[in-house]
Amino acid sequence: MALRQQPSLWSRAAGLGLKPRQRLGLLVFGAGCLAGGAMLWEWLAAWPLAVRQALLGGTIAAAATALGTLPVLLAQQSSARARDTMLGFGAGVMLAASAFSLTIPGLRAAQAQGAGPWGAGGIVGAGIVLGALLLLALDRWLPHEHFIKGIERDHPHAHALKRTWLFVFAVSLHNLPEGLAIGVAFAGTDLVRASALTTGIAIQDVPEGLVIALALQGVGYSRGFSVFLGAVSGAIEPVGAVLGAAVVGLSASLLPWGLAFAAGAMLFVISHEIIPESHRAGHEGHATMGLIIGFVLMMVLDTALG
């Protein structure tokens, strides 16, 4: 009896709904990741410990995003109510992280450096504003597409970009503050608190990855490509984590500013992007309950582990 021939990787990719050019891109991307990983492995030994820990934390968060996209390969299109609930959950986790893991440690760090109560409040407040202003500038400068509201049609460059890239830019705006927060935490706070923050962000990245993949599928992309693009979207998190750790590692005096900056960037994303998206389809109650559950979960993680 002849042995049954196993399907090749190429044919498996075809089963995911990828076109030949997309399959080739997937293979090239995988080969590039392996080659890049081999080169980075040699460089890591020379990096400061905090930067290496931040890279690991950012990679865990990115992997959680990729993990969240996988159910799209098996499940049918989920309801808008479920997606809004998951968006609300992610907003709650980020809101608690910005308060308990970033703002409060930032105040303590400023006071430990000799600032009084008013001075510490001024430093952290200014850092929060700067972080929010950076994300506001990126939001104005970088054309992107909201999952429900649609394309930023008033942006002068939106018409020149494929819709896929508009989604990628939108997700990058979501994930960059998370990566920065992880990096700053590993560079300036204790390992337990930084690990709690990474755990909370990774937990909320799972439903966030699912929402991203479902949104892409909902606008016409195949399941395979939706999962692929959703997984790749988390790659900005380890980059942001390394950047945050490297900047704060330059000087201890930058720690309260870095913590506050990451908190401001996260607060901007929560208010400007996630909450409006979760409320736009009329499921405010479910989105709000998701936010509360996410907030409580992150608060417990931070206070219990920190």
C-alpha positions as CSV (number, residue, x, y, z in Angstrom):
1,M,0.0,0.0,0.0
2,A,1.5,3.3,-1.0
3,L,2.2,5.8,1.7
4,R,0.0,8.9,1.5
5,Q,2.1,11.9,0.5
6,Q,2.1,14.7,3.1
7,P,1.0,18.1,1.9
8,S,3.8,20.5,1.4
9,L,4.2,23.8,3.2
10,W,3.3,25.6,0.0
11,S,0.0,23.7,-0.4
12,R,-0.8,24.2,3.3
13,A,-0.4,28.0,2.7
14,A,-2.8,27.7,-0.2
15,G,-5.3,26.1,2.1
16,L,-5.2,29.2,4.3
17,G,-6.5,31.3,1.3
18,L,-3.2,33.0,0.5
19,K,-2.4,33.9,-3.1
20,P,0.9,32.8,-4.6
21,R,2.5,36.1,-4.1
22,Q,1.3,36.2,-0.5
23,R,2.6,32.7,0.1
24,L,6.0,33.7,-1.3
25,G,6.0,36.7,1.0
26,L,5.2,34.5,4.0
27,L,8.1,32.2,3.2
28,V,10.5,35.1,2.7
29,F,9.3,36.7,5.9
30,G,9.8,33.4,7.8
31,A,13.3,33.0,6.4
32,G,14.1,36.6,7.2
33,C,13.0,36.1,10.8
34,L,15.2,33.0,11.2
35,A,18.2,34.8,9.7
36,G,17.6,37.9,11.8
37,G,17.1,35.8,14.9
38,A,20.5,34.1,14.4
39,M,22.2,37.4,14.0
40,L,20.5,38.9,17.0
41,W,21.4,35.9,19.2
42,E,25.1,36.9,18.9
43,W,24.4,40.6,19.7
44,L,22.1,40.0,22.7
45,A,25.0,39.0,25.0
46,A,26.4,42.6,24.6
47,W,23.1,44.3,25.4
48,P,22.3,45.6,28.9
49,L,20.2,43.2,31.0
50,A,17.2,45.5,31.1
51,V,17.1,45.8,27.3
52,R,17.3,42.1,26.9
53,Q,14.5,41.7,29.5
54,A,12.4,44.3,27.6
55,L,13.0,42.5,24.3
56,L,11.7,39.3,25.9
57,G,8.7,41.0,27.4
58,G,7.9,42.7,24.1
59,T,8.2,39.5,22.3
60,I,5.9,37.7,24.7
61,A,3.3,40.5,24.1
62,A,3.7,40.1,20.3
63,A,3.3,36.3,20.6
64,A,0.1,36.8,22.5
65,T,-1.2,39.0,19.7
66,A,-0.3,36.3,17.2
67,L,-2.0,33.7,19.4
68,G,-5.2,35.6,19.5
69,T,-5.5,35.6,15.7
70,L,-5.5,31.8,15.4
71,P,-9.2,31.1,16.2
72,V,-10.1,33.0,13.0
73,L,-8.8,30.0,11.1
74,L,-11.4,27.7,12.7
75,A,-14.3,29.9,13.9
76,Q,-17.0,31.7,12.0
77,Q,-17.3,35.5,12.1
78,S,-18.0,36.6,15.7
79,S,-20.7,39.0,16.6
80,A,-20.0,42.8,16.7
81,R,-21.1,42.7,20.4
82,A,-18.4,40.2,21.2
83,R,-15.8,42.2,19.4
84,D,-16.8,45.4,21.2
85,T,-16.6,43.6,24.6
86,M,-13.1,42.4,23.8
87,L,-12.1,46.0,22.8
88,G,-13.5,47.2,26.0
89,F,-11.5,44.6,27.9
90,G,-8.3,45.7,26.3
91,A,-9.1,49.3,27.1
92,G,-9.6,48.4,30.8
93,V,-6.3,46.6,31.0
94,M,-4.5,49.5,29.4
95,L,-6.2,52.0,31.7
96,A,-5.3,50.1,34.8
97,A,-1.7,49.6,33.5
98,S,-1.3,53.4,32.8
99,A,-2.5,54.1,36.4
100,F,-1.0,51.4,38.6
101,S,2.1,50.3,36.6
102,L,3.1,53.6,35.1
103,T,1.7,56.8,36.7
104,I,2.0,55.8,40.3
105,P,5.6,54.3,39.9
106,G,6.4,57.5,38.0
107,L,5.4,59.7,40.9
108,R,7.4,57.5,43.3
109,A,10.4,57.7,41.1
110,A,10.2,61.4,40.9
111,Q,10.0,61.8,44.6
112,A,12.8,59.3,45.2
113,Q,15.0,61.7,43.0
114,G,14.3,64.6,45.3
115,A,11.1,66.1,43.9
116,G,8.4,67.3,46.3
117,P,4.7,66.4,45.9
118,W,4.1,69.3,43.5
119,G,7.3,68.8,41.6
120,A,6.6,65.0,41.2
121,G,3.1,65.8,40.0
122,G,4.4,68.4,37.6
123,I,7.0,66.0,36.1
124,V,4.6,63.1,35.7
125,G,1.8,65.4,34.4
126,A,4.2,66.9,31.8
127,G,5.3,63.5,30.7
128,I,1.7,62.3,30.3
129,V,1.0,65.3,28.1
130,L,4.1,64.7,26.0
131,G,3.2,61.1,25.4
132,A,-0.3,62.0,24.4
133,L,0.9,64.8,22.1
134,L,3.3,62.4,20.3
135,L,0.4,59.9,19.6
136,L,-1.8,62.9,18.5
137,A,0.9,63.9,16.1
138,L,1.3,60.4,14.8
139,D,-2.5,60.1,14.5
140,R,-2.6,63.3,12.4
141,W,0.5,62.5,10.3
142,L,0.0,58.7,9.8
143,P,-3.0,57.8,7.7
144,H,-4.9,54.8,9.1
145,E,-8.2,53.1,9.1
146,H,-10.5,52.6,12.1
147,F,-12.2,49.1,12.1
148,I,-15.7,50.5,12.3
149,K,-15.5,54.2,11.3
150,G,-13.4,53.5,8.3
151,I,-10.6,55.4,6.5
152,E,-9.4,58.7,7.6
153,R,-10.6,60.2,4.3
154,D,-9.6,63.7,5.1
155,H,-5.9,62.7,5.3
156,P,-4.1,63.8,2.1
157,H,-2.1,60.5,1.8
158,A,-4.9,58.0,2.6
159,H,-6.0,57.6,-1.0
160,A,-2.4,56.6,-2.1
161,L,-2.2,53.7,0.3
162,K,-3.7,50.2,0.1
163,R,-6.3,49.5,2.7
164,T,-4.1,46.8,4.2
165,W,-1.5,49.3,5.2
166,L,-4.1,51.6,6.7
167,F,-5.0,48.7,9.1
168,V,-1.3,48.1,9.8
169,F,-0.7,51.7,10.7
170,A,-3.8,51.7,12.9
171,V,-2.6,48.6,14.8
172,S,0.8,50.1,15.2
173,L,-0.7,53.2,16.9
174,H,-2.3,50.7,19.4
175,N,0.7,48.6,20.1
176,L,3.5,51.1,20.2
177,P,2.6,52.5,23.7
178,E,2.3,49.0,25.0
179,G,5.8,48.2,23.9
180,L,7.2,51.5,25.3
181,A,5.5,50.7,28.6
182,I,7.1,47.3,28.8
183,G,10.5,48.6,28.0
184,V,10.3,51.5,30.5
185,A,9.1,49.2,33.2
186,F,12.0,46.7,32.8
187,A,14.5,49.6,32.7
188,G,13.3,51.5,35.7
189,T,11.1,49.4,38.0
190,D,11.7,46.0,39.7
191,L,11.4,42.8,37.8
192,V,8.2,41.6,39.5
193,R,6.3,44.8,38.7
194,A,7.6,44.8,35.1
195,S,6.6,41.1,34.7
196,A,3.1,41.9,36.1
197,L,2.8,44.7,33.5
198,T,4.0,42.4,30.7
199,T,1.5,39.7,31.8
200,G,-1.4,42.1,31.8
201,I,-0.5,43.5,28.4
202,A,-0.1,40.0,27.0
203,I,-3.5,39.0,28.3
204,Q,-5.2,41.9,26.6
205,D,-3.2,41.3,23.4
206,V,-4.9,37.9,22.9
207,P,-8.4,39.3,22.4
208,E,-6.9,42.3,20.6
209,G,-5.2,40.0,18.1
210,L,-8.5,38.3,17.6
211,V,-10.4,41.6,17.0
212,I,-7.8,42.7,14.5
213,A,-8.0,39.4,12.5
214,L,-11.8,39.5,12.6
215,A,-11.9,43.1,11.4
216,L,-9.6,42.3,8.5
217,Q,-11.7,39.3,7.6
218,G,-14.8,41.4,7.9
219,V,-13.6,43.8,5.2
220,G,-12.9,41.1,2.7
221,Y,-9.5,39.6,3.4
222,S,-9.1,35.8,3.5
223,R,-8.8,34.0,6.8
224,G,-5.2,33.1,6.2
225,F,-4.1,36.6,5.3
226,S,-6.1,38.1,8.2
227,V,-4.3,35.8,10.6
228,F,-1.0,36.5,9.0
229,L,-1.4,40.3,9.1
230,G,-2.8,40.3,12.6
231,A,0.1,38.3,13.8
232,V,2.7,40.5,12.2
233,S,1.0,43.6,13.6
234,G,2.4,42.8,17.1
235,A,6.0,43.1,15.8
236,I,6.0,46.8,16.9
237,E,5.8,45.8,20.5
238,P,9.4,44.4,21.0
239,V,10.7,47.3,19.0
240,G,9.0,49.8,21.3
241,A,10.1,47.8,24.3
242,V,13.8,47.9,23.3
243,L,13.4,51.7,22.5
244,G,11.8,52.4,25.9
245,A,14.4,50.5,27.8
246,A,17.3,52.0,25.9
247,V,16.2,55.6,26.4
248,V,15.5,55.2,30.1
249,G,18.7,53.3,30.6
250,L,20.7,56.4,29.5
251,S,20.0,58.1,32.7
252,A,18.1,57.3,35.9
253,S,16.6,60.8,35.9
254,L,14.6,59.9,32.8
255,L,12.7,57.2,34.6
256,P,9.7,59.2,35.8
257,W,9.5,60.9,32.4
258,G,9.6,57.6,30.6
259,L,6.9,56.1,32.8
260,A,4.7,59.1,32.4
261,F,5.3,59.3,28.7
262,A,4.2,55.7,28.2
263,A,1.1,56.3,30.4
264,G,0.2,59.4,28.3
265,A,0.5,57.5,25.0
266,M,-1.6,54.6,26.4
267,L,-4.3,57.1,27.6
268,F,-4.5,58.7,24.2
269,V,-5.0,55.3,22.5
270,I,-7.7,54.4,25.0
271,S,-9.7,57.6,24.6
272,H,-9.1,58.4,21.0
273,E,-9.1,54.9,19.4
274,I,-10.3,52.0,21.5
275,I,-13.3,53.4,23.4
276,P,-14.9,55.2,20.4
277,E,-14.4,52.0,18.3
278,S,-16.1,49.8,20.9
279,H,-19.1,52.2,21.3
280,R,-19.7,53.0,17.6
281,A,-21.9,50.0,16.9
282,G,-24.3,50.6,19.8
283,H,-22.9,48.0,22.3
284,E,-21.8,50.5,24.9
285,G,-23.0,48.4,27.8
286,H,-21.0,45.3,26.8
287,A,-17.9,47.4,26.0
288,T,-18.1,49.2,29.4
289,M,-18.4,45.9,31.3
290,G,-15.5,44.5,29.3
291,L,-13.5,47.7,30.3
292,I,-14.4,47.2,34.0
293,I,-13.4,43.5,33.9
294,G,-10.1,44.3,32.2
295,F,-9.4,47.1,34.7
296,V,-10.0,44.9,37.7
297,L,-7.9,42.1,36.3
298,M,-4.9,44.4,35.6
299,M,-5.3,46.0,39.0
300,V,-5.2,42.6,40.7
301,L,-2.2,41.5,38.7
302,D,-0.3,44.7,39.6
303,T,-1.1,44.8,43.3
304,A,-0.8,41.1,43.9
305,L,2.4,40.5,42.0
306,G,3.9,43.9,42.6
